[in-house]
Amino acid sequence: RYKDQVMIGRTHGIHGEPTTLGMKLAHFYAELLRDRERLERAIAEISVGKLSGAVGTFSNIDPEVEDEVCKRLGLAPDLVTTQVINRDRHSAYMSVLGIIAGGLERVAQEVRLLQKSEGREVEEPFAKGQKGSSAMPHKRNPVICERVCGLARVIQSNVQTAYRDQPLWHERDISHSSAERVVVPDSVIALEYIMKKMIFVIENLNVYPDNMERVLWHTRGLLFSQKLMLRLVEKGMEREDAYKIVQSSSMEVWADPNATLKQRMLDHPEVQSRLGSDEIEAIFQIAPYLRNVDAIYQRLGLL
């Protein structure tokens, strides 16, 4: 739906070049596809059993018994164990939960950043009668996304516990079991919760194209600086010289709220000697930046 909805892209939080809301969503979609594959692998890796005795040597029963029991339980017999299945499998599973939580936090954080009042490009759902702040009635806070970010940190902190459960003493101690009883179910429950919350947010996301348009032009054409510099280089100017011209003009635009980068270029003698006004006008167009969005969507199987 928003594949071609133009908005500003940012690096270091500062305006960079144009992108689209659909591109942002495509990033999240691709990551979640990888997450699903990771989770399926992790589930397969942890779906093993053992009946190999007190230190893993089958001192009282034969391996065939383990094979039969595991088969009936839908598990694979672990190839070699101590008194317990080694906890690298559990660490890998928990790591995947942490990675998925980090991906959901990435989505939630993006919504939070884009919801800031000065931009308000998108906004998480806000129900009728909902209070944003008990003290300031105007507030529409991104509380769901903030909750997702907080619980993602809890899940990822639990992964550290799973790592610490790997080095047991010799063939087994029980330092791991008390911790696992907390961190494994808590992480699974919390991950399901924040996943459902982000599904709700994305399905009901408020999108404000007019605000995206306003924010896009906030820097009055500075987003075209790279294309302008490269065009000057194509016209025979040394790259360092082109960079200096475009940078100094950009700094003037930053400082002067009435200035635009295009006008600075139209008035710049060195630029004028290499680029005609029609060529400068062509540089300051959004469409070329987005010409390959369809190709990216095709890579993802979305077109």
C-alpha positions in Angstrom: 0.0 0.0 0.0 2.8 2.4 0.8 5.4 1.2 -1.6 5.6 4.5 -3.3 4.8 6.8 -0.4 7.8 9.2 -0.4 9.4 10.3 2.8 12.8 11.3 3.9 15.4 8.7 4.8 17.8 9.5 7.7 21.2 8.4 8.7 22.5 9.3 12.2 19.0 10.8 12.7 19.8 13.5 10.1 18.0 13.9 6.7 19.7 11.9 4.0 18.0 11.0 0.8 14.4 10.1 -0.1 13.0 6.7 0.6 9.4 5.4 0.9 7.4 4.1 3.8 7.0 0.9 1.8 10.8 0.5 1.8 10.9 0.8 5.6 8.2 -1.8 5.9 10.0 -4.0 3.4 13.1 -4.0 5.6 11.0 -5.3 8.5 9.2 -7.9 6.3 12.5 -9.3 5.1 13.9 -9.5 8.6 10.9 -11.3 9.9 11.2 -13.9 7.1 14.7 -14.6 8.3 13.5 -14.7 11.9 10.9 -17.3 11.0 13.6 -19.5 9.4 15.8 -19.0 12.4 13.1 -20.0 14.8 12.2 -23.1 12.7 15.9 -24.2 12.8 16.2 -23.5 16.5 13.1 -25.5 17.3 14.4 -28.4 15.3 17.8 -28.2 17.0 16.3 -28.2 20.5 13.8 -31.0 19.8 16.0 -33.8 21.0 15.8 -36.2 23.9 18.1 -38.5 26.0 17.9 -41.5 28.2 21.6 -42.2 28.4 22.0 -42.5 32.1 23.6 -40.6 35.0 26.7 -39.4 33.0 25.6 -40.2 29.4 27.2 -43.7 29.0 24.0 -45.9 28.8 25.2 -47.8 31.8 21.8 -49.3 32.6 19.9 -49.4 29.2 20.8 -49.7 25.6 20.7 -46.8 23.1 17.9 -48.6 21.2 15.6 -47.9 24.1 16.4 -44.2 23.8 15.8 -44.3 20.1 12.3 -45.9 20.5 11.2 -43.5 23.3 12.4 -40.4 21.4 10.6 -41.6 18.3 7.3 -41.9 20.1 7.8 -38.4 21.6 8.5 -36.9 18.2 12.1 -36.1 19.2 15.5 -37.0 17.8 17.9 -38.8 20.1 20.8 -36.5 21.0 24.0 -38.0 19.6 26.0 -37.7 22.8 25.0 -36.3 26.2 26.0 -36.0 29.8 23.3 -36.4 32.5 21.5 -33.7 30.6 21.3 -32.4 27.0 24.1 -29.9 26.6 22.8 -26.3 26.9 24.3 -24.9 23.7 21.0 -26.0 22.1 19.0 -24.0 24.6 21.3 -21.0 24.2 20.8 -21.1 20.4 17.0 -21.2 20.9 17.1 -18.3 23.3 19.4 -16.4 21.0 16.8 -16.6 18.3 14.1 -15.3 20.7 16.4 -12.4 21.4 17.0 -11.7 17.8 13.3 -11.7 17.0 12.7 -9.4 20.0 15.3 -7.1 18.6 13.6 -7.0 15.3 10.3 -6.1 16.8 12.0 -3.4 18.9 13.4 -2.0 15.6 9.9 -1.7 14.2 8.6 -0.2 17.4 11.5 2.2 17.7 10.9 3.4 14.1 7.3 4.1 14.8 8.3 6.0 18.0 10.8 8.2 16.1 8.4 8.9 13.2 5.6 9.8 15.7 7.6 12.7 17.3 5.4 15.8 17.3 7.6 17.9 15.0 7.2 15.2 12.2 4.2 13.0 13.1 4.8 11.0 9.9 3.2 7.9 11.3 1.5 7.2 14.6 0.5 4.1 16.5 -3.2 3.5 17.1 -4.9 5.8 19.6 -8.3 4.7 20.8 -11.2 7.0 21.5 -11.1 8.0 25.2 -7.5 6.9 25.6 -5.4 9.2 27.8 -1.9 10.0 26.7 -0.9 11.8 29.9 -2.7 12.4 33.1 -1.1 15.8 33.3 -1.1 17.0 29.7 -4.4 16.2 27.9 -3.0 16.9 24.4 -0.6 13.9 24.5 -0.7 10.9 22.2 2.2 8.9 23.4 3.5 5.8 21.6 2.9 3.6 24.7 2.5 0.3 22.9 5.7 0.7 21.0 7.5 1.8 24.2 6.2 -1.3 25.9 7.5 -3.5 23.1 11.0 -1.8 23.3 11.1 -2.4 27.1 10.1 -6.1 27.0 12.5 -6.7 24.1 15.3 -5.7 26.5 14.0 -8.1 29.1 14.0 -11.0 26.5 17.5 -10.1 25.4 18.7 -9.9 29.0 17.3 -13.4 29.5 19.5 -14.6 26.6 22.6 -13.8 28.7 21.3 -16.2 31.4 21.0 -18.9 28.8 24.6 -18.3 27.8 25.7 -18.7 31.4 23.8 -22.0 31.7 26.1 -23.6 29.2 29.2 -24.3 31.3 27.9 -26.8 33.9 30.3 -28.6 36.2 31.6 -31.8 34.6 28.7 -34.1 33.6 26.1 -31.9 35.3 25.0 -29.6 38.1 21.7 -27.9 38.6 22.8 -24.2 38.4 21.0 -24.0 35.0 17.6 -25.5 35.9 16.3 -22.8 38.3 17.3 -20.1 35.9 15.8 -21.9 32.9 12.4 -22.3 34.6 12.2 -18.5 34.7 13.9 -17.2 31.5 12.6 -19.7 29.0 8.9 -19.5 29.6 9.1 -15.8 30.4 10.8 -15.1 27.1 8.4 -17.1 25.0 5.4 -15.5 26.7 6.9 -12.0 26.4 7.9 -12.5 22.7 4.4 -13.7 21.8 2.9 -10.7 23.6 5.1 -8.1 21.9 4.6 -9.8 18.5 0.8 -9.5 18.9 1.2 -5.9 19.9 3.3 -5.0 16.9 0.8 -6.8 14.6 -1.9 -4.6 16.1 0.2 -1.5 15.6 1.1 -2.2 12.0 -2.4 -3.2 11.1 -3.8 0.0 12.5 -1.0 2.3 11.9 -1.9 6.0 11.3 -0.1 7.3 8.2 0.1 11.0 7.4 1.4 11.6 3.8 1.0 15.4 4.1 3.4 15.4 7.1 5.8 13.2 5.2 5.8 15.7 2.3 6.3 18.6 4.7 9.2 16.9 6.5 10.8 15.8 3.2 11.3 19.5 2.2 12.2 20.7 5.6 15.9 21.2 4.6 14.9 23.0 1.5 16.6 20.7 -1.0 19.7 19.5 0.9 18.6 16.0 0.2 19.9 16.4 -3.4 23.4 17.2 -2.3 25.0 13.9 -3.3 23.4 13.8 -6.8 24.4 17.4 -7.3 28.0 16.6 -6.4 28.2 13.6 -8.6 26.7 15.5 -11.5 29.5 18.1 -11.2 32.1 15.4 -11.2 30.5 13.9 -14.3 30.9 17.4 -15.9 34.7 17.2 -15.3 35.1 18.9 -11.8 37.4 17.2 -9.3 35.4 15.4 -6.7 37.0 17.3 -3.8 36.2 20.6 -5.5 32.7 19.5 -6.1 32.3 18.4 -2.6 33.5 21.7 -1.2 31.2 23.7 -3.4 28.1 21.7 -2.5 29.1 21.5 1.2 29.7 25.2 1.6 26.4 26.0 -0.2 24.6 23.5 2.0 26.0 25.1 5.1 24.6 28.4 3.9 21.2 26.8 3.5 21.4 25.3 7.0 22.1 28.8 8.3 19.5 30.8 6.3 15.9 29.7 6.7 15.0 31.5 3.5 17.6 29.8 1.3 17.3 26.8 -0.9 20.1 24.6 -2.3 18.7 24.8 -5.8 18.7 28.6 -5.8 22.3 28.6 -4.4 23.3 26.4 -7.3 21.6 28.6 -9.8 23.5 31.6 -8.4 26.9 29.9 -8.1 29.3 30.9 -10.9 31.3 27.6 -10.9 28.2 25.5 -11.0 26.7 27.7 -13.7 29.8 27.2 -15.8 29.2 23.5 -15.9 25.5 23.0 -15.5 22.6 24.8 -17.2 19.5 25.8 -15.4 17.6 22.9 -17.0 20.2 20.4 -15.8 20.1 21.8 -12.3 16.3 21.6 -12.3 16.6 17.9 -13.4 18.8 17.1 -10.4 16.3 18.4 -7.9 13.7 15.7 -8.7 12.5 13.0 -6.4 11.6 10.3 -8.9 15.1 9.1 -9.9 15.8 8.2 -6.2 12.9 5.7 -6.2 13.3 4.2 -9.7 14.4 0.8 -8.3 11.9 0.4 -5.5 9.8 -2.0 -7.7 13.0 -4.1 -8.3 13.5 -4.4 -4.6 9.9 -5.5 -4.0 10.3 -8.1 -6.8 13.4 -9.5 -4.9 11.2 -9.9 -1.9 8.4 -11.6 -3.9 6.0 -8.8 -3.2 5.4 -7.9 -6.8 
